[in-house]
Amino acid sequence: MTTFEKIANILKDYINCDLDDIKPETTFESLKIDSLDMVEIIMNLEEEFSVTVEDVSEIKTVGQLVEIIEENRK
């Protein structure tokens, strides 16, 4: 499973939507994920991927989040 697929599945479960609704260009705003939700999601992802994500406020799309996770895993 790719990083994107793992993140998409976590988001799908968190917001209870179809997996088809989540693409790299999908914005968190379009998924109705606010800043408090984002912090909780990031905390879960940090645990899942054993990484630290510094500036959550700059992340606008699922693709950006995938890139940040992948960069921090190296």
C-alpha atoms as an extended CHARMM CRD file, in Angstrom:
* protein
*
        74  EXT
         1         1  MET       CA              0.0000000000        0.0000000000        0.0000000000  PROA      1               0.0000000000
         2         2  THR       CA              1.3660000000        3.4140000000       -0.9650000000  PROA      2               0.0000000000
         3         3  THR       CA              1.6220000000        6.3920000000        1.3700000000  PROA      3               0.0000000000
         4         4  PHE       CA             -1.2630000000        8.0240000000       -0.4960000000  PROA      4               0.0000000000
         5         5  GLU       CA             -3.4530000000        4.9300000000       -0.1210000000  PROA      5               0.0000000000
         6         6  LYS       CA             -2.7590000000        4.7190000000        3.6220000000  PROA      6               0.0000000000
         7         7  ILE       CA             -3.5140000000        8.4100000000        4.1260000000  PROA      7               0.0000000000
         8         8  ALA       CA             -6.6460000000        8.2140000000        1.9590000000  PROA      8               0.0000000000
         9         9  ASN       CA             -7.9390000000        5.2800000000        4.0140000000  PROA      9               0.0000000000
        10        10  ILE       CA             -7.2810000000        7.1190000000        7.2850000000  PROA      10              0.0000000000
        11        11  LEU       CA             -9.0950000000       10.2000000000        5.9580000000  PROA      11              0.0000000000
        12        12  LYS       CA            -11.9770000000        8.0800000000        4.6250000000  PROA      12              0.0000000000
        13        13  ASP       CA            -12.4810000000        6.5230000000        8.0460000000  PROA      13              0.0000000000
        14        14  TYR       CA            -12.0970000000        9.8460000000        9.8450000000  PROA      14              0.0000000000
        15        15  ILE       CA            -14.6670000000       11.7710000000        7.7990000000  PROA      15              0.0000000000
        16        16  ASN       CA            -16.7790000000        8.8100000000        6.6600000000  PROA      16              0.0000000000
        17        17  CYS       CA            -16.6330000000        9.3910000000        2.9090000000  PROA      17              0.0000000000
        18        18  ASP       CA            -15.9990000000        7.3370000000       -0.2140000000  PROA      18              0.0000000000
        19        19  LEU       CA            -12.3990000000        6.5490000000       -1.0480000000  PROA      19              0.0000000000
        20        20  ASP       CA            -13.1050000000        7.8070000000       -4.5800000000  PROA      20              0.0000000000
        21        21  ASP       CA            -13.6420000000       11.3040000000       -3.1130000000  PROA      21              0.0000000000
        22        22  ILE       CA             -9.9910000000       11.5110000000       -2.0260000000  PROA      22              0.0000000000
        23        23  LYS       CA             -7.4010000000       12.3200000000       -4.6730000000  PROA      23              0.0000000000
        24        24  PRO       CA             -3.9850000000       14.0070000000       -4.3990000000  PROA      24              0.0000000000
        25        25  GLU       CA             -5.4640000000       17.3390000000       -5.5210000000  PROA      25              0.0000000000
        26        26  THR       CA             -8.3710000000       17.1310000000       -3.0490000000  PROA      26              0.0000000000
        27        27  THR       CA             -8.2900000000       19.9910000000       -0.5570000000  PROA      27              0.0000000000
        28        28  PHE       CA             -8.9860000000       19.4810000000        3.1150000000  PROA      28              0.0000000000
        29        29  GLU       CA            -11.4610000000       22.3380000000        2.8770000000  PROA      29              0.0000000000
        30        30  SER       CA            -13.4780000000       20.4260000000        0.2600000000  PROA      30              0.0000000000
        31        31  LEU       CA            -13.5240000000       17.4270000000        2.6290000000  PROA      31              0.0000000000
        32        32  LYS       CA            -14.8980000000       19.7080000000        5.3700000000  PROA      32              0.0000000000
        33        33  ILE       CA            -11.8100000000       19.1140000000        7.5230000000  PROA      33              0.0000000000
        34        34  ASP       CA            -11.1500000000       22.1030000000        9.7800000000  PROA      34              0.0000000000
        35        35  SER       CA             -7.9570000000       23.0110000000       11.6190000000  PROA      35              0.0000000000
        36        36  LEU       CA             -8.8770000000       21.0520000000       14.7590000000  PROA      36              0.0000000000
        37        37  ASP       CA             -9.6620000000       17.9490000000       12.7100000000  PROA      37              0.0000000000
        38        38  MET       CA             -6.4030000000       18.4530000000       10.8440000000  PROA      38              0.0000000000
        39        39  VAL       CA             -4.3790000000       18.4560000000       14.0620000000  PROA      39              0.0000000000
        40        40  GLU       CA             -6.0120000000       15.1990000000       15.1550000000  PROA      40              0.0000000000
        41        41  ILE       CA             -5.4470000000       13.6100000000       11.7370000000  PROA      41              0.0000000000
        42        42  ILE       CA             -1.8050000000       14.7210000000       11.6900000000  PROA      42              0.0000000000
        43        43  MET       CA             -1.2520000000       13.2570000000       15.1550000000  PROA      43              0.0000000000
        44        44  ASN       CA             -2.6200000000        9.9190000000       13.9280000000  PROA      44              0.0000000000
        45        45  LEU       CA             -0.4420000000       10.0550000000       10.8090000000  PROA      45              0.0000000000
        46        46  GLU       CA              2.6590000000       10.9210000000       12.8360000000  PROA      46              0.0000000000
        47        47  GLU       CA              2.0670000000        7.7960000000       14.9010000000  PROA      47              0.0000000000
        48        48  GLU       CA              1.2330000000        5.6280000000       11.8730000000  PROA      48              0.0000000000
        49        49  PHE       CA              4.3040000000        6.6920000000        9.8740000000  PROA      49              0.0000000000
        50        50  SER       CA              6.7040000000        7.4620000000       12.7640000000  PROA      50              0.0000000000
        51        51  VAL       CA              7.2970000000       11.0190000000       11.5450000000  PROA      51              0.0000000000
        52        52  THR       CA              6.9200000000       14.5610000000       12.8170000000  PROA      52              0.0000000000
        53        53  VAL       CA              4.9800000000       17.1300000000       10.8000000000  PROA      53              0.0000000000
        54        54  GLU       CA              5.9650000000       20.6740000000       11.7020000000  PROA      54              0.0000000000
        55        55  ASP       CA              3.6970000000       23.2590000000       10.0270000000  PROA      55              0.0000000000
        56        56  VAL       CA              0.1970000000       21.8930000000        9.6370000000  PROA      56              0.0000000000
        57        57  SER       CA             -1.2270000000       25.2780000000        8.5490000000  PROA      57              0.0000000000
        58        58  GLU       CA              0.6220000000       25.1590000000        5.2260000000  PROA      58              0.0000000000
        59        59  ILE       CA             -0.9170000000       21.8390000000        4.1530000000  PROA      59              0.0000000000
        60        60  LYS       CA             -3.8710000000       22.4460000000        1.8410000000  PROA      60              0.0000000000
        61        61  THR       CA             -4.1990000000       19.2480000000       -0.2410000000  PROA      61              0.0000000000
        62        62  VAL       CA             -3.9270000000       15.5200000000        0.3240000000  PROA      62              0.0000000000
        63        63  GLY       CA             -1.0180000000       15.4400000000       -2.1420000000  PROA      63              0.0000000000
        64        64  GLN       CA              0.9210000000       18.0130000000       -0.1020000000  PROA      64              0.0000000000
        65        65  LEU       CA              0.3820000000       15.9150000000        3.0080000000  PROA      65              0.0000000000
        66        66  VAL       CA              1.6370000000       12.7940000000        1.2050000000  PROA      66              0.0000000000
        67        67  GLU       CA              4.7820000000       14.6660000000        0.0900000000  PROA      67              0.0000000000
        68        68  ILE       CA              5.4910000000       15.9040000000        3.6220000000  PROA      68              0.0000000000
        69        69  ILE       CA              5.0220000000       12.4220000000        5.1170000000  PROA      69              0.0000000000
        70        70  GLU       CA              7.2770000000       10.8660000000        2.4870000000  PROA      70              0.0000000000
        71        71  GLU       CA              9.9850000000       13.5250000000        2.9400000000  PROA      71              0.0000000000
        72        72  ASN       CA              9.9950000000       13.0040000000        6.7080000000  PROA      72              0.0000000000
        73        73  ARG       CA             10.1720000000        9.2120000000        6.4350000000  PROA      73              0.0000000000
        74        74  LYS       CA             13.5810000000        9.3020000000        4.7380000000  PROA      74              0.0000000000
